[in-house]
């Protein structure tokens, strides 16, 4: 029996969502069927397909009443909307079905683990956050009878029952299950808790995997923990960050800790820390271990501090997911590459090699808003370093978004001030890149309303959304000083 609230959401999604013109959406980044979207949830491989759920408010383009929207894909790039998977229709999740994760059980059922939130004492009361389960077949999900499976009673002394959320579940080699959940201590700082389960249904506290020592914001949201290339990686999204050089910016940020896992003590010891993404629009990442062994990450291609929720009202959909990205660890750093499936949808290759120039440059056939472009720039003469290189895209007489690089500082900046935004929020961000004597390598993926910039083979990534009119599709290059550049551009999904 499908609950009324879920049925209503499904009917509304179908009616209102199917009316949204495909041309008004990104081509291969997932956007909500209708309404508002935030975090990716339940990223999993189930019965031969990738499933991705998302924090959804179908009824408006602002955050409210969290449902789990649902889509599936065979290649991580073409997504099919499926009916809404969960509505906040139980006493324990009446304030929202918050973020969580999913996996396939050995008996073929799909298990969702999420945070059920309720308010104690009415709408203005205290938020109570608990971990809950739902089981389904890839289409319909039934919430577990004995929800919640983890509540405040399992929390170590001094942890808040108001901030206990975002379970990320995985299966261990011995067939048992574990999950990490974000929690908050009395001093406001986050802790990541580890829980264990023999069957995925009955859960117990194992350890405090790691505590925020105050260097990286306050509460840590959406944790994820996995082995990769001989190391262990903890990804999370800290709230209330203070800036630190070019590494971290104010507000809601992203954090990647790379280190070792002491399996006996069940403690994670970080060795290196870095931002996950150095651009403007990125938060709440979640990974999947794909059947072929790749660790693939997807994230909300927005950020609480950079989206003007009220400004979205009246539109039919808001927000996108990032491109799924393949992760690796090299020399103590996280590397990201767009999923290799993207290369299957390249066409119209245009290539230029060794173009020496200074000043402004345009190149035939290098334009568009749905493309994959690789570019390398270097000084013509190492003894005479150029002062600045810039790539401008989504450009016409009125608009442009720019990437600019100053080799003396090794700083790469993304600037969307002239992208058509009429609000005074964050338009620029800078990132310190590894100094390679003025050589810079970029791979830029454009998909209508976004740019993802993979720097120096994925050593860093800068992501930003742009709402620029699609007619602005020009691309130009600029150099203050003498540079030599190689460019290869492909259109993406041109035949579809
Ligand atoms: C992160 C987050 C999560 C929470 C969800 C609610 O963006 O705040 O911690 O589960 O969004 O929508």
Boltz pocket constraint, residues with backbone or C-beta under 6 A from the ligand:
constraints:
  - pocket:
      binder: B
      contacts: [[A, 38], [A, 39], [A, 55], [A, 66], [A, 98], [A, 99], [A, 100], [A, 115], [A, 165], [A, 166], [A, 221], [A, 222], [A, 283], [A, 284]]
      max_distance: 6.0
